């Protein structure tokens, strides 16, 4: 029974019911009691629903004036950008009958921006629209987009206020780059960067020598830098002009993308403009977060090429945080020195969950590993980590990093049902699911599309990380997760310093935190009409902070489709009523000035993991872990060992190959060692037979 139902029942139980001694009257009284209780339940539900509907909320609108009812490529780009920032995109077809609609919309405080397709300029009443825009104290930005070489130059000059302006086209030229200007109010973290162009063709503005237009984005061809996105002041009204983007040959592919930077590059201009116009009224994060995770090691000093003492020094000098993706199988195998180091430096070290036994792909397809076996492993992981916490005194984050690859969809459901916070992997789409089409999905590393559970993307730090990619994630308010293994530090314990310095340089206020703390800050804010905030939460456990100087109310919404029933919702440990409807959980949270509230949504009806067995019963898992330790701790110190490790990670070696190969290497090393001993013994015998004694070096 949910807290709301409990409240309904308690209200019904407080009604002064008639008392009768006769059985008939008692039956009537019972029937009456049920009837009134039902009326109260329905009434309470209706009242609560109306209260949620009546809460003052923000309606932020972006108007697009188009030339026809058929959606254009420009409209598609704006649709992605406005959805990303939580703004309503409203379209108006330019005709004589729509002039009043457009001008009235421009006057409204709910309107954040107005855009006009270039081929609709001649059908739009310029003087009426500009007059309406100027009536607002906070001038509404105007964007003219889809400009090509066929756009009427006289009309373009009239609308932009730039007297000498024309548009030309760059013919096919491979290797084009976009250059972002330094107008910080709109380009922000992207200022001065060069981004790869998604197309080898482009339109550009040819401006007269006396033009004062601001160049926001230009296209670079060899040594030429040609403007594609500009702004100009027209008697106090800022007008932006954007050339039409030339799509690739396969237009359907053009609207899909493999990664965040590629998706952003395709619609960079409209994303920048939309964020500029939205400000706090669009979805945004309070802080920028980053994390380095090292997979596999347990707490011994050193673990292969990883020295915890050395790493602490690098973290303090270069300001970053390291999470150890800890294999629960190792729950009681830790040394006191690194444990003390972690305990004394929680701002630099943390621990999360990395599989259970880590017997290669232990969370794989259900033919090789049935779902019930995987669920048992997830629960055993927690039980072992609880024991780890008891033995070591160190906390851990209930965040799963799957070994080798992300699990199937239903395993993510099991993570949620067992109150995990998130899963973070090199892929955020379950292995048995298809990646959703479109650019919107690729723009964020976090998705709730699979069981309403946060699945988060991370990047290998071993690969070169372009600075512009870091800047794009900062611009989009995306948290940045990097991961390595112990062999990453073979070149030195400072191997991550350069990347950490680049992240801190581009966004000096980046907060390096544990994966658990970042998961608890996975939410976006949006300013409401009443100066309070809407909150879009990704995690089931949220730390909601109010940095302002006055009490604010946060209207928290989290996606909940009902696949995993919600057991309870609490604020700072106290259960509170909540509303479920239309695929979302809603809760109202007042937060005093400068304070933080902890919101927890729980799903597990049996949170007791102490009864689950944690013994290491599998001989196969034992052998694999011992061989893996030998690989990481011993073989990593020699060249042939590092070559084997590289093969293991790059070629996707199977668990059987690892066991067989590991056994062969151990046997060879053992035989080699014995041979050296035998040779030494023989040398000593030969020297004794000649009446010699081994020479000693004196100091």
N, C-alpha and C positions, 0 to 999 in steps of 0.2 A: 504494500500500500504506500503510495507516494505521500509526502508531507501535505500536499493539498487535500488529498482524500482524508488524511488524519484530521485535518482542520475542519473539513466538512462534517465528519462524524462527531467531533467534539462539540461543534455548534448544535448539531441535532440532539445530542445527549443532554444539553443544558436546557432544552425546552421543558416547561412545567407540564408534564403529561397528566391526564386525568387518572385517578386511582379508583379501581372497582374491585370488588371481591368476587363477583360472579364470573364463571368461566366464559359466558357469552360476552360480557362486558370486557373481560380481559382480552378476548380475541379481537374485539372491535378496537380496544386500545392499542394492541400490537399492530393491527392493520393501519390504524391512524398514525402510529409512530413511524412506521415504514413509509407511509405516504408523505408525511411532513418532512422526514429525512430526505426523501427523494426530491421534494420541492426545493429544500435548502441546498442540496447538492447542485441541482440544475441552476438555481438562482446564483449561487456562489460562482459557478463556472462562467455564467454569462457576465456577471459583474466584473470578474477578473479579466475576462477577455475584452470587455469594453474599456477597462482601465488601461490595458496595454495599447488598445487602439487610440485612445485619447491622449496618450503621452505625447507631448510636443516633440516633433522630429523634424529633421532637416530635409528639405526637398531642394537639392542642388541640381540645376538644369544646364545642359549644354545644347544650344540650338544650332542646327545645321540647315541652311537654306540651300536646297538642291534644285537642279534644273528639271528633273523628271521623277516619277514615282519609282523608277527602277533604281535599286541600290547601286551606288558606284563603288569603285575601289577605295576612294577617299572615305566614304561612309563606313566601309568595313574597318578601315584603320581606326577611325574615331570610335567605333563601337567597341573595339578591343581596349583602347585607351580609357574610355569612360567607364567601362566595366571594371577595369583594373583599379581605378580610383573611386569606384562607388558613386558615380554621377549618372544622372538620367540623360540619355541622348534623345533629343526630340527633333524630328525632322519636319520641315515645312517646304512644300514645293512652291517655287517662286512664280506667282501669278498676280494679276491685278487685285484679285479677291483676298489675297493673303497679306497684303501690306499692313493692315490693322493688327493682324495676329502677330506679325513679326515685331512691329513697333511696341505693342503692349508687352510682349515677352521681354524685350530689351530693357524696359523700364523696371521690371520686377527684380527685387532683391534676391530672388531665388535663381536668377540667371547669372551664371558665372562667366559665360563666353558665348560669342556668336561666330559661326563659321559660314562662309559662302563658297560654294563651288564656283570656280572661275567661269564656267560656261553658264552660270546663272546671274552673273553681274548685270547684264543688260536688261534682265527682267525684274531687277530689284530696285526699289525706290531708294536711291542713295541718300538724298537729303533727309527723307523721313527716318531712315534707320540711324544715320549718324546723329540726328537731332535727339532721337530717343536714347541712344547710348550716352550722349553728353549730359542728359538730365540726371544721371546717377552721379553722386559725389565720388564713389569709387568707380571710375570709368571701366566699363566692360571691354575687355580686349576683343578685337575683331581679327579673324583669320580668313584670308583668302587662299584657298588651297586648290590643288589640281591645275596649276598654271602651266601652260605649254606654249610652244612657239606659235600656235594658232590662236592663242588668246588675243582678243582685240587690244592693241597697245594703248589706244586713246582711253578706252574704258579702264584699263589697268592703271594708267597714269592718274586718271581722275580719282579712282578709289584709294590709291596708295599715297597720293601727294608727291610722288616722285616724277618729276617732269621728263627726264630722259631715261626711259626704261624699256627694255625689250627682252625677249626670251629666245635663247638659242639651244641647240641640242648637240651634245657630245656624241659622236658616232661610237660604235663599238670599240672599246679600249680596255683591255684586261688590266687588272691591278689598280683599279680606282679605289681611292680612300676618301672617307668623309673626314673633314677637319672641323672640330667644334670650336666655336669662338670663345671669347672670355667674358661674355655678358653673364656674370655669375648668377643673377636673379633667375635666369631661365636655364642655363646650362649646368649650374651648380658643380657637382663633383666631376662632371665630364669636361669642364673647361680646359681647352688646349689639347685634348686628346685626338688622335687619329683612329678612326674605326674602319675596318674593312667594309667596302661597299658591297651590298648583296646583288648588285647588278653591274654590268660592264658598260651601261649607257646611262645618260642622265640629261635632264634639262637644267639650264642655269640662267641666272639673271645677268644681263649686260647692263651695267649702270653707267650713267654719265659721270664725268670727272668731278662734278660739284655735288654729287649725291652724299647725303648725310645718313643714309640707311645703315642700320646695324647689321653686320653679317653674323648670323647665329650658327649656321652650318654651311660649309662649302665643300665642293668636291675637288679633290686633288688629282690632277692628271700630269704626271711627270713633275715639272716645276710650276705648272699653272695651278692657281687656286681660284675656283669659280663658285660664286654664291648660289646656293639652292634654297636657303631659308633665311629671310631677312625681316627686319621690322623698321618702321618709320613713324615719326610723330606727325599726325595730321591735325594741326590746330588743337593740340591737347589730347587727341584721341590716338592711342597706339594701334597701328595696323600692322599685322603680320602677313607676309606673303610666302607661300610655299609652292615650289615646283612640283609637278606631278611625278610620282615615282614610276619608273618604267619597270614593269613586272618581268620576271624571268619567263622563259618559253613555256614552261608548265605552270600555269597560274594556280592550279590546285596545290601543287607542291609549294608554291610561293607562300601560301597561307598556313603552312606547317613549318615546324622548326625542331631541330634536335636538342638545342640548348638555349639557355637564357640570352647569352650575348647575340646569338644568331637571330633570335626572335626580336630582340630589341633593335638591332641594326636595321631591320626591315621597316620599323615604324618609329624610329628614334625621334623624328621631328614632332609628330603628333603626341607622342608620350611626353616630350619635354614641354610642349605648349599646354597640354591638359594638366600636368602637375603644377605648372606655373599659375594657371587660372584657378585651380582647385584650392591650393594652399592647405590650410587646416581642415577645410570642408571636404577634402578628399581623404581616402584611407591613407594613413601614414603611421610609422612606428615612432615610439619615443626615443629609442636608442638604436645604435648600430652594434651588432654582436658578431664575434668571431671565436673560433675554437680550433685547436690542433688535437687530433686523436691519434694515438699510437695503438695499433692492433696487436693483440696476442700476449705481451709480456706479463709475467707475474712479478711480484715485488722482491727482486733480489738485486744486489749491486755487485757488478753491472749485469745487465741482461744483454748479452752479446755486445753490440756496438753502442747500446744505450746505457749511459751512466746517469742515474737520477740526480746525483749530486752535481754533475757537470751541467745537466739540463736546467736545473734550478738556477744556476748562475746565468745561463743564457736568457732564461725567461725574465729574470729580474733586470737584466741589462737592456733587453729588447722588448719588454712588456708584452708577453703573451701567456696563455694558459694551456696546459696539456691535460687531456683526459686519457686514461688508460682503458682501452676496451679490453676488459678483464675476462678471461675464460673461467666460468664458475667452477670447472673441474679442479682448478688450482686454489680453491677456497682456503685451505689451511697450509699452503706451502710458502708462506711469505717470511722474509727476514725482518728482524726488528729494526735495523737501521733505515731502510727505505720506508717502512711503515711509520716510523717517527718523523721522517722527512715529510711525508704526506700529511700527517696529523698536524704538524707545526706550520704547514704552508697550504691551507685550503684555498687560498686565493690563486695558487699556481698549479696545484695538482688535484685531480679528481678521478673517480672510477665509475665506469658504466659496464653494462653486460654485453659480452661477446659470445653469443651462442650458449651452449651448455657443456658438452664434451669437446666441441670443435672437432668432431670426426669428419673433417672435410665439409661437404655440403649436407649438414645434418638437417637443414630446413629446406628440403628440395621438393620435387613433384611428389604427389601422393601415391603414385605407383611404387616408387622406391622407398618412401617414408610416409605411411598413412597419417592422416590428420590427427588421430587420437594419440599417436606416438609423438608427434610434434607438440601437441598441447601439453602432454606430460613433461616433455623436455623444457617447455617454457616455464612451467610451474616449478620444476626441479631447479631451473636456473635461479629463480627467486629464492627458493629454500636454501640453496647453497650460498647465495649472496647474503642472505640473512645470517647464516653461520659465519661467513667471512666478516661481516660487520661485528658480530659478537666476539670473534677471536681477535680481530685486529683493532677494533675500536674505530674503524674508519667507516664513514657513510658511503653510500653508493647511489647512483642515479638509476632509476628503473627505466632506462632507455636501452633498446636493443639494437646492437650492430650485428647483423647477420653475417656469419662466416661465408666468404666467397661471393655470395649473391643474395639478393632479397628473396624472401619466401613467397609462396603462393598467397592468393587473396584471403582465403579462410584462416590462414595462420595469422594474418594481420587482425582479423576479427577476434581471434583468441588473445592476442596481445591486449586489445582493448578490454575484453571481458575480464582479464586478469590485472587490470589497472596499471598497465605500462603507460608511460608518458608519450613515447614516440618511437619510431624506428628511423635510423639514419644510415644510409647506404649509398653506394656509387650509382644506384638506380632508385628512383622513387615509384616505379610502376611494378606491381607484383609480377613474378615470372610467368604466371598463367593469364595475365591480362594484357590488353592492347593499350598502347599509349593514346590518350585522347587527342583528336585532331585539333588544329587551330593554334594560334600564337599565344592565346591567353594562358593556357596550361604551362607553356614553357617559360613564361615570364617570372614565375615564382618557383623556388626550390621545394616548397611545401605544398602538399595536396591532401585533401580530405575526401577524395573521390572514391577511396577504397575502404568501405566500412566506417566512414566518418573518423578514421584514425589518422593522425599526422604521420605521413611518410615523407622523409626529408632527404634531399639530394646533397651529397658531399663530393669534394674534388680531391684527386690525388695530388699531394704537394710535390711528388717526385717529378712531375711534368712541369715544364716552364709555364708560369702563370702570367699572361700579359697584364700589364698594369691597367689597360682599358677595361679588361674583364672585371677586375676588382672595382673600378670606378662605376661600371654599370650596375653591379650588385649594390653598391652604396647608394647610387641614385634611386634604385628601386626599393630601398629599405630592406633588402634581403640579408638574412644572416649568412655568414660564410663559414662553412665547415671544411676543414682540410684533414687528410689522413695520410699516415705513413706506416711502415714497419720498422723494426729495429735496424735493418740494413741501410735505411736512409741515412743513418749517422756514421756509416763506414768512412765517409770523407771527413768527419769531425763532428763534434757535438753541437757545433753552431750551424749545422746544415740548414735549419729553418729560419735563421736570423734575417736573411735578406728578404724573404717573403713577408715575415712579420713586420719588418721595417717599412715595406711598401704599403701594407695595409694601414699601418699607423700614420704614415705620411699622407696618404690620400684622405683618410678620415681620422683626424687626431683624437676624436673622442670615442673611438671604437672601444667597446667593452669586451675584453677577453674573459670568457666565463666557461663554466662546465656545461656539458651538453644538457644536463638536467635543469640548470638555472635558465639557460637559453630557451629550453622547451617551455618553461613556465612563463616566459615573456613573449611567447609567440602569439601576439595579438596586434590588431591594427585599430587606430582611433580615427574618429571623424567628428568634427565639431557640429553640434546641433544648434537649432535656432534659439534655444533657451540658454546657450553658453555651457551646457553640459555636453557629454560625449556618448556617441555610439561606440561600442566595442565589438569587433569581430574576432572571436577567439578561435585559435586552431587547436590548442591543447585542452585536456580535461582538467588540468591543474594550472591556475593562472595567478600570478602575483601582480595585482593591479595597483599601480602607484599613481598618486596624485601630486604632481610637482608644483601645483599652483599654490597661491596664498589663501585660498578659500575652499570650503567644502564643495565638492562636485558630485554629481550623480552620474554613474556610468551604467548605461543600458547595454548589458552584455548579451550577445547572441552567439550561440555555438551550433554548428550544423549537427543535427541528430535525426537520422532517418528512421530510427526505431529498430534497426537490425539488432542492436544490443541494448536491452532495456536499462534505463537509468535507475539505479538503486536509491541514490540520495544526492543532494547538493548542499554544500555547507560553505559558510563564510567564516573564516578564522575558527574552524572546528565546530561551529554551531549550525545545525540543520536549518534550512530556510525553504520556503515554498518556491516553486518554479513552475513555468508554463511550457508545455510541449505542444507544438502545432506547426503545420506546414513545413515540416522537415527541420525545425530549429528549436533549441532550448533557449528560453528568454528569462533573464533575471535582472532585477534592479539593485544596484550596489552603490549606496552613498559612501564616499571616502573623504574623511576630513583632510584639511590642508597638510601637505607634506607627509601623509601617512600611506601605508600599503595595506591592502586587504588580500587575503589568500582565499581563492575560490577553488573548491575541489568538487568535481563531478565523479562519483564512484559508480561502478557497474558490477563489481564482483560481490556475489551473495555469500561467498565463503572465503574471506580474506586470510584465513589461517593457513600458512604454508609450513608450519612447524611439524606437521604430521607427515610431510612428504619425505621419503627416503633420499639421502644425499650421498650414500656410499658409492665408491667407485668400483662397480661390479664388472664392468666390461673390460676383458683382457685386451680386446682390439683397441678400444679407446685409450687404455693405459699404454699400450705399445706405441700408438700414434702420437700421444702426447710426449712420451719420453724421446722418441725420434725427433719430434719437432723441436723439443728443447735442445737436443744435441745439435740439430741444424742451426738454431738461432744462437746458442751460447758458445758452442765450440767451433763448428764449421764456419761460422761467420768471420772467424779470425784468420782464415786462410783463403787464398785466391780461389782454389778449386771449390771450396765450400760456398763462397759467395756466388760462383758461377752456377752451382746447383740450385741455390735459392732463387736466383734470377730466372732460371728455367722453370722452377716450381710456380712462380707467380705469373710469368709471362705466357707460359704455354698451357696453363690450366691443368696441371698434373692431377691425376686421380689419387684418391686415398690409398688404393692398392699399390700404385707406383711409388708413392711416398714411403709406405711401409717397406716394400721390397728394396727400393733404392736406399733407404735409410739403413736397413739391415746390412746391405752390401757394403755401404760406406763404413759402418761400424766394424764389420768383420775385417775389411781392408785396413782400417786404422789399427785395429787390434793386432792383426798379423804383422803389419809394418812395425808396430811398437815392439812386438816379441822378437822380430828379426834384428832390430837395433840392439836389444838386450843380448841376444845370442852373439852378435858380432862383437859387442863390447866384452863379453865373457871370454870369447876366443882370443881376443887381443891380449887380455890380461894373462891368459894361460900361456900364450906364445912368449910374452915378455918374461914371465916367471921361468919358463924353460930356458931362456937365454941368460938367466941370472940378473934380469933388470927389474927395476921397480918403476911404476908409472911416475913420470915427472910431475912436480907440483909447482905452481906459480906462487911466488911469495910477494907480498906487498909490504 
